Amino acid sequence: MHMEFASDNAAGAAPAVLDAVVRANGGYATAYGDDAITKQLERRFCELFERDVAVFLVGTGTSANALALAHLTPPWGAVLCHSEAHAMVHECGAPEFFGGGLRLVGVEGGGGKLQPEPVAVALERHFGLRPHQILPAALSLTQASEYGTVYRTDEIAALAALARDRGMAVHMDGARFGNAVARLGLTPADASWRAGVDILSFGATKGGALAAEAIVFFDPARAEAMAERRKRGGHLLSKHRFIAAQFEAFLADSLWLKLATHANGMADRLAAALTNAGIKPLWPVDANIVFVLLPHALHERLQIAGAHYYVTHTDRSDPANVPSGFVLARLVTSFATMESSVDNFIALLKPTQ
Ligand SMILES: Cc1ncc(COP(=O)(O)O)c(C=O)c1O
């Protein structure tokens, strides 16, 4: 029985993306991003975001975050992010490495989202005494968050205002930007720079590409020497047309939003059935991630039946502890999740009640 909820990266790539890669394979093209597909894509990004942007494609979300944060932050600077942010806990120190020693400062916040007050407290506590303390240089927020929640634009704007007051830049880790935009029903511009975001790590991989992430600068002047930073960081692809072709197909006809809408819908279906079975998701299911406390017996039954999902660490900020007799499960849907997969999973929920 097919029940794959481990990760959106467990899915393959969307056929339209693969077709675009095959199409791009014909003939020769100038290497290192000086090709027609990349040039066209750069214009497409400007249209999409309704302004001039500078775009740098890279192969992983970690490199997008790390290079972006390194660009915004001096080695004696700090990036404030959620204590469970991917950059904080799942990037093996890449932002600090590329940033020559910059420091990530984790701030707790309910539902995986930063809130202005704890950010303001962290800013008061850690910074201000020059030259003895590190300088706050950037605020990084993850949209959709690691908990599957989505910041509303007023929440982003409040955080951005706080950052702006301190002369800090605002970075958005948008590994699941599509899921967030699809849920919010906003334009990409409204969901990013108009809410106060300066730099976006725009992920396509989880959404349906093979491996394609974009670092988008909403102020191209800020991108000065980013080309060198990406090259030096080993992330300038020589056969660049293939990464550009993936994005071209991803953005064409709003494919990215259609795929994200499907993934979100599958998460909604899971969440509704779990709620009906008395297992309410721990946080609002705004995107394609559902966190639930599963009783051991049910967890075992699901495992035996072949359901794939991660049981996560028990130190997530809220709720602080997983009660005994339960596991904290993270279920992730994707553009490739089949309704039948969800329904197989749902059918297994019933006997425990
Ligand atoms: C929130 C978030 N940011 C970034 C990434 C990108 O990671 P990777 O380097 O694996 O592409 C991930 C992947 O799990 C993620 O969940």
The ligand as an SDF file (V2000), in Angstrom:
LIG
                    3D

 16 16  0  0  0  0  0  0  0  0999 V2000
   12.5770   25.0780    5.3470 C   0  0  0  0  0  0  0  0  0  0  0  0
   13.6460   24.5000    4.4760 C   0  0  0  0  0  0  0  0  0  0  0  0
   14.5800   25.3120    3.9640 N   0  0  0  0  0  0  0  0  0  0  0  0
   15.5110   24.8600    3.1320 C   0  0  0  0  0  0  0  0  0  0  0  0
   15.5420   23.5340    2.7600 C   0  0  0  0  0  0  0  0  0  0  0  0
   16.5130   23.1500    1.6940 C   0  0  0  0  0  0  0  0  0  0  0  0
   17.3270   22.1360    1.9110 O   0  0  0  0  0  0  0  0  0  0  0  0
   18.2160   21.3530    0.8570 P   0  0  0  0  0  0  0  0  0  0  0  0
   19.5870   21.8800    1.0090 O   0  0  0  0  0  0  0  0  0  0  0  0
   18.0690   19.9730    1.3040 O   0  0  0  0  0  0  0  0  0  0  0  0
   17.6990   21.5660   -0.5370 O   0  0  0  0  0  0  0  0  0  0  0  0
   14.6410   22.6320    3.3190 C   0  0  0  0  0  0  0  0  0  0  0  0
   14.7060   21.1950    3.0250 C   0  0  0  0  0  0  0  0  0  0  0  0
   14.3780   20.3360    3.7930 O   0  0  0  0  0  0  0  0  0  0  0  0
   13.6620   23.1370    4.2030 C   0  0  0  0  0  0  0  0  0  0  0  0
   12.7290   22.3350    4.7390 O   0  0  0  0  0  0  0  0  0  0  0  0
  1  2  1  0
  2  3  1  0
  2 15  2  0
  3  4  2  0
  4  5  1  0
  5  6  1  0
  5 12  2  0
  6  7  1  0
  7  8  1  0
  8  9  2  0
  8 10  1  0
  8 11  1  0
 12 13  1  0
 12 15  1  0
 13 14  2  0
 15 16  1  0
M  END
$$$$
